[in-house]
Amino acid sequence: MSDTPTLTTARLTLRPLVPDDAEALFPAMADPEVMHWWSRGPFASVEELRAYFADMRLGQRAWAAVRAGETAAIGFVYVGERRPGVSEIGYLFARATWGSGVARESVSAVIAQLFGEGTRRLFADIDPDAVASARLLERIGFTCEGRLRAEWQTHIGVRDTLIYAMLRSEWLARDAAMSGRQ
């Protein structure tokens, strides 16, 4: 969408995701381990992924995460508005980035943008066994609000889901607390 601004962090540029990012992200999105907790299985071709990214752009905002000084995407963050003031956030990063903090840096930058625009509530819908994703959300300040049983039929079977959420007021309080410590 055209209202997806470019964001910068200490190590990254987050720019609008485009279908051509399929080239760089295909190795990750064809990897069964990376895609295990995603809502669908690995992609079979770059062309299939390119079409997925083209469809994703309809009604959602998506940012490709790119290391400063580079051009190839290493992951992405997407946001879909579910109703006025309430959006769902999701993310996927290449295995080579895991544990480096780039997912947290990227997701935090997008959250700051959304809450700065007036979003009042963000939520993430994750598989209960996606432990690393849950830890990421908790470190950022999300709260697990509940479990929906047998919510999704995915490539790994019928799965429960956990709903994590954060309110704009919580983000602002967290920011104020962090500013006071510096």
Disulfide bonds with the S-S distance in Angstrom:
none
